[in-house]
C-alpha cells in the first residue's frame, strides 16, 4: 500500500521549504518604530534609533540598541518583562493585566504590503 508518491513528496517538500523561507526572511526586517497601545488606543510611537527610558501608565520601557524592552510592570507574572526585547516588524509584547501592547512597525503601515503576487 502506497500512501505518498514522488509527486506528492515534491509538493510537500516545496511547501515546507517555502514556509521555512518565509519565516527566515520575515525576521530580517528590523522595524524603525514601536507603537505602544493602552486599551487598544495608541498611546505613544517611539523611534528605535535613539536609546531612551520612559513610562506608559505604570509600565516601564527601555529602548536600547534598536530594541524595545518592558523593564518593569505591576502585573503579577511579569511575562511581558521576561519576553525580552523586540526589534523586527510584526513582533509584539503584550501585558494583559495592564492592557498594554507594543508592536514593531516599519516606515508606516501604508508602506508595507499585505501580500505580493507575481
C-alpha positions in Angstrom: 0.0 0.0 0.0 1.5 3.3 -1.1 0.4 6.5 0.8 2.6 9.0 -1.0 4.1 9.1 -4.4 7.1 11.0 -5.7 5.0 13.9 -7.0 3.2 14.3 -3.6 6.6 14.2 -1.8 7.9 17.0 -4.1 4.8 19.2 -3.4 5.1 18.7 0.4 8.8 19.5 0.3 8.2 22.6 -1.8 5.5 23.8 0.6 7.7 23.1 3.6 10.7 24.9 2.1 8.5 27.9 1.1 7.2 28.2 4.7 10.7 27.9 6.1 12.0 30.6 3.8 9.1 32.9 4.7 9.9 32.6 8.4 13.6 33.3 8.0 13.1 36.2 5.5 10.4 37.8 7.7 12.8 38.0 10.6 15.3 40.1 8.7 13.2 43.2 8.5 14.1 45.4 11.5 11.5 48.0 12.4 12.0 51.7 12.8 9.4 52.5 15.4 7.4 50.8 18.2 3.7 51.6 18.6 2.6 51.3 22.2 -1.1 51.0 22.8 -3.1 51.0 26.0 -6.6 49.6 25.9 -6.5 49.4 22.1 -5.7 53.1 21.7 -2.3 54.2 20.5 -0.6 56.0 23.5 2.9 56.6 22.0 5.0 55.9 19.0 8.7 55.5 19.8 11.7 55.6 17.4 14.0 52.7 17.9 17.1 54.6 16.7 17.6 56.5 20.0 18.2 54.9 23.4 15.5 56.0 25.9 13.7 55.0 29.1 10.1 56.0 29.8 6.8 55.0 31.3 3.4 54.5 29.7 0.9 54.2 32.5 2.6 52.0 35.2 4.7 50.1 32.7 8.3 51.0 32.3 10.0 50.7 28.9 13.6 50.9 27.6 14.8 51.4 24.0 18.4 50.2 23.6 20.4 49.3 20.5 17.4 49.3 18.2 15.3 47.1 20.5 12.5 47.9 22.9 12.1 46.1 26.3 9.5 46.1 29.1 11.7 46.7 32.1 9.0 46.7 34.8 5.3 46.2 35.2 3.0 46.0 38.2 1.5 42.7 36.8 1.9 39.6 38.9 3.6 37.1 36.4 5.8 39.7 34.6 5.6 37.7 31.3 6.0 41.0 29.4 9.3 41.6 31.2 10.5 38.1 30.7 9.7 38.2 27.0 12.9 40.2 26.3 13.4 42.8 23.6 11.8 43.0 20.2 13.1 44.7 17.0 11.6 43.0 13.9 8.5 44.2 12.1 5.4 42.5 13.4 6.8 41.4 16.7 4.8 42.2 19.8 4.9 42.3 23.6 1.6 42.2 25.4 0.8 42.8 29.1 -2.8 41.7 29.6 -3.3 42.8 33.2 -2.2 46.4 32.3 -3.9 46.3 28.8 -0.6 47.4 27.2 0.8 46.2 23.9 3.9 47.0 22.0 4.1 46.4 18.2 7.1 47.0 15.9 6.2 48.7 12.7 8.2 49.7 9.7 8.2 53.1 7.9 4.4 53.2 8.1 1.6 50.7 7.8 0.7 52.1 4.3 4.3 51.4 3.0 4.1 47.7 3.8 2.3 45.2 1.7 0.0 42.6 3.0 0.8 40.3 0.1 2.9 40.4 -3.1 1.6 38.5 -6.1 3.5 37.8 -9.3 
